[in-house]
Amino acid sequence: MTRIKAQPKSNIPMMLMMFAAVMFGLVILYSVSGPAGYAKSDHDSAFYLKKQIIYTLVGLGVALAISFFPVNFFKNPLVFTGAYIISLGLAVAVRFVGKELNGARRWIMLGPVEVQVSEICKVALVIALAGYREYIIQLRQRGGLRSKTHKKQAWNHAFFDFILPVGACLLVDVFILFQPHFSCFIIIGFIVFMCTLNSGVSWRSWLLGGLTLLLVGIIFVGTYVAVNPNFRKNFEHVYQRFNIFASTSGDENVEVTEDETRQVTNAHNALGSGGMWGRGIGSSRAKYNYVSEAQNDYIFSIYVEETGFVGGAVLIFIYLLMFAMFVTVVIRADSIFTRMLATGCTSFIILQAVLNIAVELQVIPATGVTLPFVSYGGSAQIMLLVAYGFILCVARSGTYTIVKDRPEKLA
């Protein structure tokens, strides 16, 4: 078997999957969001659908444009450095000039448009991390970053392969945590972990770098707690979600009100009331304000109420099929850069689907994570499609193909 560079060729099945997923999502959104749209706008049940169509068209346009870029373009130091500067700049800026909503600063206003900066950071950090890793590998191949002793070389590798890139990403992640946005903090941490895990970093660098960052983290957290004795107030919503989860899971020792558990309880009841085949498209009862903001975090529950176990299984199968396609691209990636880029974007899309469904099945506490390509949301929809576009880009111009070696003919 011989690996050869594949000729640039668009992955048509993956493109069709992208279009199928967004069309399926728009149908679900329209069915679920009708009452909320009717109440919010001037009696227009398609209010959320119309806005989501605009976001989807923008996202599809950007995704398709990215897919036709040569993947090597994104290896340019100006591109991946710029991606990191943008992510850090946005994470810092939203702390001071962001729009506050429900006690959190997560949005920056660009004219009439609200931009959730954490969604941009998820993709930008993947580009930055993958580009940096490729740059360091090429630098070492040219004889750079050499140390005189074996011990110094080990720390050299640990610093440039783990401490510096992971630490830089965690710096952005910490600013996101203090918006506060705990679920996004977890998602970005997982994305960085998966990219680094698939980057060829040695176990020794993981050990030395991990212990160093752990020590820095302990010092930072200890200092923060010492100078902010009321730090818990900044994360009260996180504690509350854990309490609600414990209460709805049968823990009678947790003190929460019925009103605080109403959203989770009603969403879970809607999920179970669908039975095998559901009440029928558009026939949900819970979407009539029994589950507030049904078009966002708890859209899966309303969808299953209308389509039943079978409909839920179909949607989960779509995500599994999508995941299988993404993994194929990761396996066939022809460089560390393309492998990390595809890994990070895959982690972003699939982890959000897993977290959203896990919340609605009451496996984990509420996270506020949207369901990819289904839930309403401009920044999320566009950046999820952008991530899909980068996977298409890798599939088109950053993979190899396997050719069977022909046995030589005997003379």
C-alpha positions as CSV (number, residue, x, y, z in Angstrom):
1,M,0.0,0.0,0.0
2,T,1.3,3.4,-0.9
3,R,0.0,6.8,0.3
4,I,-0.1,9.5,-2.4
5,K,-1.4,13.1,-2.3
6,A,-5.0,13.1,-3.5
7,Q,-6.0,15.5,-6.3
8,P,-8.2,18.3,-5.1
9,K,-11.8,17.0,-5.3
10,S,-14.9,18.2,-3.5
11,N,-16.5,15.6,-1.2
12,I,-20.0,15.6,-2.7
13,P,-21.5,13.2,-0.1
14,M,-20.3,15.5,2.7
15,M,-21.7,18.5,0.9
16,L,-25.1,16.8,0.5
17,M,-25.0,15.9,4.1
18,M,-24.5,19.5,5.1
19,F,-27.4,20.7,3.0
20,A,-29.6,17.8,4.2
21,A,-28.8,18.7,7.9
22,V,-29.6,22.4,7.6
23,M,-32.8,21.7,5.6
24,F,-33.9,19.2,8.2
25,G,-33.0,21.6,11.0
26,L,-35.0,24.4,9.4
27,V,-38.1,22.2,9.2
28,I,-37.8,21.3,12.8
29,L,-37.2,24.9,13.9
30,Y,-40.3,26.1,12.0
31,S,-42.4,23.4,13.6
32,V,-41.1,24.1,17.1
33,S,-40.8,27.9,17.1
34,G,-44.2,28.8,15.6
35,P,-45.9,29.9,18.9
36,A,-42.8,31.7,20.2
37,G,-42.4,33.6,16.9
38,Y,-46.1,34.5,16.8
39,A,-45.9,35.9,20.3
40,K,-42.6,37.8,19.7
41,S,-43.3,39.4,16.4
42,D,-46.4,40.9,14.8
43,H,-48.3,37.5,14.7
44,D,-45.7,35.9,12.4
45,S,-45.2,32.3,13.3
46,A,-42.3,32.1,10.8
47,F,-40.4,34.9,12.6
48,Y,-37.5,32.7,13.8
49,L,-37.5,30.6,10.6
50,K,-37.0,33.7,8.4
51,K,-34.1,34.9,10.5
52,Q,-32.5,31.5,10.7
53,I,-32.7,31.2,6.9
54,I,-30.6,34.3,6.6
55,Y,-28.0,33.0,9.0
56,T,-28.0,29.7,7.2
57,L,-27.5,31.2,3.8
58,V,-24.6,33.3,5.1
59,G,-23.1,30.3,6.8
60,L,-23.5,28.1,3.7
61,G,-21.9,30.7,1.5
62,V,-18.9,31.1,3.8
63,A,-18.6,27.3,4.2
64,L,-18.6,26.6,0.5
65,A,-16.1,29.5,-0.1
66,I,-13.7,28.0,2.6
67,S,-14.1,24.5,1.1
68,F,-12.6,25.7,-2.2
69,F,-9.6,27.4,-0.6
70,P,-6.4,25.4,-0.8
71,V,-5.9,24.2,2.7
72,N,-2.2,25.3,2.7
73,F,-3.5,28.9,2.7
74,F,-4.5,28.5,6.3
75,K,-1.0,27.4,7.3
76,N,0.3,30.9,6.6
77,P,1.7,32.4,9.9
78,L,-0.2,35.6,9.2
79,V,-3.5,33.6,9.1
80,F,-3.1,31.4,12.2
81,T,-1.5,34.2,14.2
82,G,-4.3,36.5,13.1
83,A,-6.9,33.9,14.1
84,Y,-5.4,33.8,17.7
85,I,-5.2,37.6,18.0
86,I,-8.9,37.9,16.9
87,S,-10.0,35.2,19.4
88,L,-8.1,36.8,22.3
89,G,-9.1,40.3,21.3
90,L,-12.8,39.4,21.2
91,A,-12.7,37.5,24.4
92,V,-11.1,40.5,26.2
93,A,-13.2,43.1,24.4
94,V,-16.5,41.5,25.3
95,R,-15.6,41.8,29.0
96,F,-15.6,45.6,28.7
97,V,-17.9,46.5,25.8
98,G,-20.1,43.5,25.5
99,K,-23.9,43.5,25.8
100,E,-25.0,42.2,29.2
101,L,-28.0,39.8,29.2
102,N,-29.1,37.8,32.2
103,G,-26.0,38.6,34.1
104,A,-23.6,37.6,31.3
105,R,-21.5,39.5,28.8
106,R,-21.2,37.3,25.8
107,W,-22.3,39.5,22.9
108,I,-20.8,42.4,21.0
109,M,-23.1,44.6,18.9
110,L,-22.0,45.2,15.3
111,G,-24.7,47.7,14.3
112,P,-28.0,45.8,14.7
113,V,-26.4,42.4,14.7
114,E,-25.5,40.6,18.0
115,V,-22.3,38.5,17.7
116,Q,-21.5,35.9,20.3
117,V,-17.8,36.0,20.4
118,S,-17.3,32.6,22.0
119,E,-18.6,30.9,18.9
120,I,-16.0,32.6,16.8
121,C,-13.3,31.6,19.3
122,K,-14.1,27.9,19.0
123,V,-13.1,27.9,15.3
124,A,-10.4,30.6,15.5
125,L,-8.5,28.7,18.2
126,V,-8.5,25.5,16.1
127,I,-6.9,27.3,13.2
128,A,-4.4,29.0,15.5
129,L,-3.4,25.7,17.3
130,A,-3.1,23.7,14.1
131,G,-1.1,26.4,12.3
132,Y,1.2,26.9,15.2
133,R,1.9,23.1,15.5
134,E,2.7,22.8,11.8
135,Y,5.0,25.9,12.0
136,I,6.9,24.4,15.0
137,I,7.4,21.0,13.2
138,Q,8.7,22.8,10.1
139,L,11.0,24.9,12.3
140,R,12.5,21.8,13.9
141,Q,13.0,20.2,10.5
142,R,15.1,23.2,9.5
143,G,17.3,22.6,12.6
144,G,15.7,25.2,14.9
145,L,14.8,25.0,18.6
146,R,17.8,22.9,19.5
147,S,19.1,22.5,23.1
148,K,22.5,21.4,24.2
149,T,21.5,18.7,26.7
150,H,18.9,16.0,26.7
151,K,17.2,17.5,29.8
152,K,17.0,20.9,28.3
153,Q,15.7,19.5,25.1
154,A,12.9,17.7,26.9
155,W,11.8,21.0,28.5
156,N,12.2,22.7,25.1
157,H,9.8,20.3,23.6
158,A,7.4,20.6,26.5
159,F,7.4,24.4,26.3
160,F,7.0,24.8,22.6
161,D,4.8,21.7,22.0
162,F,2.5,22.0,25.0
163,I,2.9,24.8,27.5
164,L,2.9,27.7,25.0
165,P,0.1,26.6,22.6
166,V,-2.2,25.1,25.2
167,G,-1.5,27.9,27.7
168,A,-2.3,30.5,25.0
169,C,-5.6,28.8,24.3
170,L,-6.5,28.4,28.0
171,L,-5.9,32.2,28.4
172,V,-8.7,32.8,25.9
173,D,-10.8,30.2,27.6
174,V,-10.4,31.8,31.0
175,F,-11.7,35.1,29.6
176,I,-14.7,33.2,28.2
177,L,-15.2,31.5,31.6
178,F,-15.5,34.9,33.3
179,Q,-18.2,36.2,30.9
180,P,-19.4,33.9,32.5
181,H,-19.9,31.1,30.0
182,F,-19.0,27.8,31.7
183,S,-20.4,25.4,29.0
184,C,-18.3,27.2,26.3
185,F,-15.3,27.0,28.6
186,I,-15.7,23.2,28.7
187,I,-16.2,22.9,25.0
188,I,-13.1,24.9,24.1
189,G,-11.1,22.9,26.7
190,F,-12.2,19.7,25.0
191,I,-11.5,21.0,21.5
192,V,-7.9,22.0,22.6
193,F,-7.4,18.6,24.3
194,M,-8.5,16.7,21.2
195,C,-6.4,18.8,18.8
196,T,-3.3,18.4,21.0
197,L,-4.0,14.7,21.5
198,N,-4.0,14.3,17.7
199,S,-0.9,16.5,17.1
200,G,1.9,14.0,17.7
201,V,3.1,15.6,21.0
202,S,5.2,13.2,23.0
203,W,4.0,11.7,26.3
204,R,6.9,13.4,28.0
205,S,5.8,16.8,26.8
206,W,2.3,16.0,28.0
207,L,3.6,15.1,31.4
208,L,6.0,18.1,31.9
209,G,3.6,20.6,30.2
210,G,0.5,19.3,31.9
211,L,2.1,19.4,35.4
212,T,3.4,22.9,34.7
213,L,0.0,24.2,33.6
214,L,-1.7,22.5,36.5
215,L,0.6,24.2,38.9
216,V,0.0,27.6,37.2
217,G,-3.8,26.9,37.3
218,I,-3.7,26.0,41.1
219,I,-1.8,29.2,41.8
220,F,-4.2,31.3,39.7
221,V,-7.4,29.8,41.2
222,G,-6.0,30.1,44.7
223,T,-5.1,33.7,44.2
224,Y,-8.4,34.5,42.6
225,V,-10.4,32.9,45.5
226,A,-8.2,34.7,48.1
227,V,-8.8,38.1,46.6
228,N,-12.4,37.5,45.7
229,P,-14.1,35.9,48.7
230,N,-17.5,36.3,47.0
231,F,-16.3,34.6,43.8
232,R,-19.3,32.2,43.9
233,K,-21.7,35.0,42.9
234,N,-20.0,35.1,39.5
235,F,-20.9,31.4,38.9
236,E,-24.2,31.2,40.8
237,H,-26.0,30.0,37.7
238,V,-23.6,27.1,37.4
239,Y,-24.2,26.0,41.0
240,Q,-27.9,26.4,40.4
241,R,-27.9,24.2,37.3
242,F,-26.1,21.4,39.3
243,N,-28.7,21.8,42.1
244,I,-31.6,21.6,39.6
245,F,-30.0,18.5,38.1
246,A,-29.6,16.9,41.5
247,S,-33.2,17.8,42.4
248,T,-34.8,16.5,39.2
249,S,-32.6,13.3,39.6
250,G,-34.3,12.5,42.9
251,D,-32.0,14.2,45.5
252,E,-34.4,15.5,48.1
253,N,-31.7,17.3,50.1
254,V,-31.3,20.0,47.5
255,E,-33.4,23.1,48.1
256,V,-34.8,24.4,44.8
257,T,-38.2,25.8,44.0
258,E,-40.7,24.3,41.6
259,D,-40.4,27.3,39.4
260,E,-36.6,26.7,39.1
261,T,-37.1,23.1,38.0
262,R,-40.1,23.8,35.7
263,Q,-38.1,24.2,32.5
264,V,-36.2,20.9,32.9
265,T,-39.2,19.0,34.2
266,N,-41.5,20.2,31.4
267,A,-38.9,19.5,28.7
268,H,-38.4,16.0,30.1
269,N,-42.1,15.4,30.2
270,A,-42.4,16.6,26.5
271,L,-39.6,14.2,25.6
272,G,-41.4,11.2,27.1
273,S,-44.9,12.1,25.9
274,G,-43.9,11.5,22.2
275,G,-44.0,7.8,22.5
276,M,-42.9,5.7,19.6
277,W,-44.2,7.9,16.7
278,G,-44.9,11.2,18.3
279,R,-47.9,13.5,18.4
280,G,-47.3,14.7,14.8
281,I,-45.4,17.5,13.2
282,G,-46.6,20.8,14.6
283,S,-48.7,19.2,17.3
284,S,-46.5,19.7,20.3
285,R,-48.2,21.0,23.5
286,A,-45.0,21.9,25.4
287,K,-44.0,24.5,22.9
288,Y,-46.9,26.7,24.0
289,N,-44.7,28.3,26.7
290,Y,-44.6,25.2,28.8
291,V,-40.9,25.0,27.7
292,S,-39.7,28.6,27.3
293,E,-37.3,29.4,24.5
294,A,-38.1,26.0,23.0
295,Q,-36.4,27.0,19.7
296,N,-33.0,27.1,21.5
297,D,-31.6,24.8,24.2
298,Y,-34.6,22.4,24.5
299,I,-35.6,22.0,20.9
300,F,-34.7,18.3,20.8
301,S,-37.4,17.6,23.5
302,I,-40.1,19.3,21.5
303,Y,-39.0,17.6,18.3
304,V,-39.2,14.2,20.0
305,E,-42.6,15.1,21.4
306,E,-43.8,15.6,17.8
307,T,-41.9,12.8,16.1
308,G,-41.5,10.3,18.9
309,F,-38.6,7.8,19.5
310,V,-38.3,7.1,15.8
311,G,-37.8,10.8,14.9
312,G,-35.2,11.2,17.7
313,A,-33.4,8.1,16.5
314,V,-33.4,9.5,12.9
315,L,-31.8,12.8,14.0
316,I,-29.2,11.0,16.1
317,F,-28.4,8.7,13.1
318,I,-27.8,11.8,11.0
319,Y,-25.2,13.0,13.6
320,L,-23.6,9.6,13.7
321,L,-23.4,9.5,9.9
322,M,-21.9,13.0,9.9
323,F,-19.4,11.9,12.5
324,A,-18.3,8.9,10.5
325,M,-17.7,11.1,7.5
326,F,-15.7,13.6,9.6
327,V,-13.6,10.7,11.1
328,T,-12.8,9.5,7.6
329,V,-11.4,12.9,6.7
330,V,-9.3,13.0,9.9
331,I,-7.8,9.6,9.2
332,R,-6.9,10.5,5.6
333,A,-5.5,13.9,6.5
334,D,-2.1,14.3,4.9
335,S,-0.3,16.5,7.5
336,I,-0.4,17.4,11.2
337,F,-2.1,20.7,10.3
338,T,-4.9,19.1,8.3
339,R,-5.4,16.4,10.9
340,M,-5.7,18.9,13.8
341,L,-7.9,21.2,11.8
342,A,-10.4,18.4,10.9
343,T,-10.1,17.1,14.5
344,G,-10.9,20.4,16.1
345,C,-13.9,21.2,13.9
346,T,-15.3,17.7,14.3
347,S,-15.0,18.0,18.1
348,F,-16.8,21.3,18.0
349,I,-19.8,20.1,16.0
350,I,-20.2,16.6,17.5
351,L,-19.6,17.6,21.1
352,Q,-22.3,20.2,20.9
353,A,-24.7,17.6,19.6
354,V,-23.8,15.2,22.4
355,L,-24.1,17.8,25.1
356,N,-27.4,19.1,24.0
357,I,-29.0,15.7,23.7
358,A,-27.5,14.5,27.0
359,V,-29.0,17.5,28.7
360,E,-32.5,16.8,27.3
361,L,-32.2,13.2,28.3
362,Q,-31.2,14.4,31.8
363,V,-27.9,12.6,31.7
364,I,-26.0,15.8,32.6
365,P,-26.9,19.2,34.1
366,A,-28.2,22.0,31.7
367,T,-25.4,23.6,29.7
368,G,-27.1,26.1,27.4
369,V,-25.5,24.4,24.3
370,T,-27.5,24.6,21.1
371,L,-28.2,21.6,18.9
372,P,-26.1,21.9,15.7
373,F,-27.9,23.0,12.6
374,V,-31.3,22.7,14.4
375,S,-31.5,25.3,17.3
376,Y,-32.1,28.9,16.5
377,G,-29.1,31.2,16.8
378,G,-27.1,33.4,14.3
379,S,-23.6,33.2,15.6
380,A,-23.8,29.5,16.4
381,Q,-25.4,28.5,13.0
382,I,-22.8,30.5,11.0
383,M,-19.8,29.2,12.9
384,L,-21.0,25.6,12.9
385,L,-21.2,25.8,9.1
386,V,-17.8,27.5,9.0
387,A,-16.4,24.6,10.9
388,Y,-18.1,22.2,8.5
389,G,-16.5,24.2,5.7
390,F,-13.0,23.7,7.1
391,I,-13.6,19.9,7.2
392,L,-14.8,20.1,3.6
393,C,-11.6,22.1,2.8
394,V,-9.4,19.4,4.3
395,A,-11.4,16.7,2.5
396,R,-10.9,18.5,-0.8
397,S,-7.2,19.5,-0.7
398,G,-5.6,18.1,2.4
399,T,-5.9,14.3,2.2
400,Y,-4.1,11.4,0.7
401,T,-5.4,8.3,-1.1
402,I,-4.1,4.7,-0.8
403,V,-2.9,2.9,-3.9
404,K,-2.3,-0.8,-4.0
405,D,1.3,-1.6,-5.0
406,R,1.4,-3.8,-8.1
407,P,3.7,-6.8,-7.8
408,E,6.7,-6.7,-10.2
409,K,6.5,-9.1,-13.0
410,L,9.1,-11.9,-13.0
411,A,11.6,-11.7,-15.8
